Amino acid sequence: MLEPVKNNWRVLLLIVVVVAASIALFAPQFGPDTAPGEDDADARQGLTNLQYGLDLAGGTRIRAPLLGHTATGVEFAGDNPTSVAANVAAELDGVSTRDVNAQRLAEDGGDVEVTDADVTETEFRHAMDASGYAYGSVRAGVTEETRSAAQRVIQGKINEAGLSGGSVQQVQSITGEYFMLVEVPGEGRQDVIDLLEERGTVQIDIAYPDSDAEDGLGVEEEVLIQEDFENIGTASRDEGDQPYVPVSVVNEAPDGEQSPAERFQDAVVDRGVATSSGGARCTYMQDPVGETSEPCLLLVVDGEVVNAFGMDDGLAQSMVSGTWADTGNFRLTTTSFEDAQEISINLRAGALPAELDIAGEGTSSFISPTQGENFRLYSAITGIFAIFAVAGMVFLRYREPKVALPMIVTALAEVYALLGFAALVGYPIELAVIAGFIAVVGTGVDDLVIIADEVMSEGDVNSRKVFDSRFRRAFWVIGAAAATTIIAMSPLMVLSLGDLSGFAIFTILGVLIGVLITRPAYGDILRRLLTVR
């Protein structure tokens, strides 16, 4: 019982890999995650769990840089990064400290960046000079940390919006500039741009009558900021059809400090939004500026007021009594359900640390679903033609089914395993990936031909000992060729080169599967078919 398993374990391993690939390809449990309002069948793009990328499914591709400027080689002069950022921001008109970041890279200095799109390079240089910090140079663009944060936020926006299959990555041009590359299959160009072009900052301000203010209206800004919200719900409607987003405000803080919930509670009481007799009745959206008779809470998205509201009497009394901060539950009401959905997405995904320059240096393209379907058809035809071409050449070369047929089946098993891997990890199938599959078939069959030629080069194989000796010689050649391919493809895999990364990843993976699984399995099959003892 153990002897057949011992002699054929490589073939058994290949069978296990094929079965595992089948499960990954067809089992619903390994299908793509469903978006809100979508069932499992809708999430699957066909009969399999394969996810098609932009080329094969249609959709939108956007490539844009993040706006900002970075000063490098900054000497902090003993100040901590927070102080450096605050001092530089103070020299820029209308720029918040949230738009200036400083990070220490060495004991004596680091980088300072400004992510406000309205700040020019000249203004930033003047601010750096005025703040007294020496620096090496100023370049357009943001730091690597900001790009990585933006990548996470954009991916979060895509996921929260239910755009299944969407991806975002950093790519670098030949001239060294960095871009964010966003691909969303099956979605229109304008819908994706609308999702990405806003930074997505959400905050609560308080507007209140102030006779000392120029227009009679005072505003206390950033009473609640994006980081103060937690347990963010989805957009909903109340009994009166009013759109809202249920949220909780963080109610914990280090010892000796106020929590965001306590800070907000004190602010609404101090400004008269909440009183012991009840809550304010806000008319901010109807009255001209300066004629608001009662204080209002302002819901501000990307610097624009999207709604203003007062406060329910019960909520106001809990604020005055100081009990509301224990839970921090709150509703952000909006004037439209679309605004509520946008706010929910922004709060869940976070705010972009810098603005995407889609209208300026950015580029966008759209592939229609019909064109993507045609690409899938042409890719399938190309793959079938390649298989038949390879099979025909192999049969012409050997004219022995027992040598050629296992060769074709083994090569196809290799591609099938790659498809299973793509389905398992949810990697989108693009034209570049399909090119990788074809390259794997070509290199795989080349290796199998080397094995067959080496084994049969000196006539019939009568013993397994002779077969194993010849197979080992062939395998050394195959191993050296595989190592060369992996080394050559590795730069394409790790560099930010867009679709070429997918080509390199699947070519390298196919080579590894071939060397470790399919080539040895083919050797076992040949040994069983060609040897008699």
VENVENZI-V86522 format. One line per field, one symbol per residue. ss: DSSP state (@ for helix, = for strand, . for the rest). phi: phi as a letter, one per 20 degrees, with the letter a starting at -180 (. if undefined). A space follows every 10 residues. Layout:
ss=???
phi=???
This chain:
ss=.@@@@@@.@@ @@@@@@@@@@ @@@@@@.@@@ .........@ @@@....... .=.@@@@.== ====.=..== =====..... @@@@@@@@@@ ......@@@= ======..== ====...... @@@@@@@@@@ @.....==== ...@@@@@@@ @@@@@@@@@@ ......==== ==.....=== =====...@@ @@@@@@.... .========. ......==== ====.@@@== ....===... ..=======. .........@ @@@@@@@@@@ ...==..==. .......... .....===== =..======. ..@@@@@@@@ @..@@@..== ===...@@@@ @@@@@@@@@. .....=.... ..=====.@@ @@@@@@@@@@ @@@@@@@@@@ @@@@@@@@.. @@@@@@@@@@ @@@@@@@@@@ @@@@@...=. @@@@@@@@@@ @@@@@@@@@@ @@@@@@.... ...@@@@@@@ @@@@@@@@@@ @@@@@@@@@@ @@@@....@@ @@@@@@@@@@ @@@@@@@@@@ @@@@@@@@@@ ...
phi=.ffffffcff ffffffffff fffffdfffd fffeegmcef ffffeofdef deeffddnqc cccbeefqcc edmfeflnfe gfffffffff edfmdeffec cccedbfdaa dccddffeee ffffffffff fndfbebccf odefffffff ffffffffff fmefnfbbbe ccffenfdce ddccfmdfff fffffdfefn ecbddcdbfb fefgdmcece elfcdgfeeb leeefbcefe mefbcfcceg dcbggndefg ffffgfffff enfccfeqef decgfdefgn dfecfceded clndfeacbe bfffffffff fnefffdmfb ceecebffff ffffffffen effbeeeffe efcbbcdfgf ffffffffff ffffffffff fffffffdlc gfefffffff ffffffffff ffffemffed ffffffffff fffffgfffg fffffdfdnf eecfffgfff ffffffffff ffffffffeg gffefecmff ffgfgfffff fffffecfff ffffffgfed ddb
